[in-house]
Amino acid sequence: MGRTPITWLANRLLDISAILLLVMMLHVCADVGMKYLFNRPIQGTLEVVSYYYMVWAVFLPLALVEMTRSAVSVELFFNMFPRPMQVLCIALVLLLCVAAYAGLARITWLDALRSFDRGEVVMGPVTVVIWPSRFILPISFTLAGLVCLWHLARLVVSRDARAELIAPPNPDEGTV
């Protein structure tokens, strides 16, 4: 597949997600420690974990999932198809993925803008501003859609890419 700007970006988003998971773990451990050792939990931990850490950690790596073709797939009849039919199936799936990600990006972008306009917050023991986290979804869906569009373009123009995209994904591949 080679190194491209899109693979670099997908890997950096995975790095950010990993760092956020580590920070979340430290935050939650500190909250538990403060609660049981000093009877003073860190206020707003649940809200920050729910609206920031978890959303970022789950959605930022979406582009890498598409890049490495690591999403769940069922190839019940696919391997029985002749090669041209396999290429057509892959093209249709990629086209559907682009459309689905574009639709999700549009809907979540409009939601994020409404959240921004309202200055959305969540009230718990403390008030936590949550509108910035709403923008992660449209960004992630857009990047995942661009990766699918990139795969589709490669499928159309490159014989090597067709062979790569038809072959079953390598589960040991990990990051690219």
C-alpha positions, 0 to 999 in steps of 0.5 A: 500500500505504501506510505501516503499522506492518508496512511500517515494521518490514519496512523497519527489518529491511532496514536492520538487515540492510544494516548487518550486511552492512557490519559483516560486510564490515569484520570479514572485511576486518580479519581478512584484513588482520590475517592477512596483515599481522601474521600474527594473524587475528581468532579466531572470524571464521568462526564469527561470520560463519556463525552471526550475520552471515549468518543475520541478513542472510538471514532478517531481510529475509524480511518485506520480501520478502513485503511487496513480493511479491518472492519468485520466482513462476511465473505459467504459467496465472495470467494466463489465469484469470478474475479471480475465479479469480485472487483465489482462487489468490492467497488459497490461496497466501497461506493456504499461505504463512501455514501454511508460515511458521507451521510453520517458526516453530514448529519453529525456535522449539522448536530455539531453546529447546533451544539456549538450554537447552543454552547452545549454543556452537561451538568453534573457535579460540575458543568462540562462544556461538551460541544467541542467533542461533537465535531469528532464524529463528522471529522472521523466519518469524513476521513473514513469516507475519504479512505474508502474513496481512495480505495475505490480510486485505486481499485479503478486505476491499478491492477495491483490495487485490485489484487490487494483489495480482493485478497483477504485482509491480513489480520497481522497487518495492524498499522500501515 
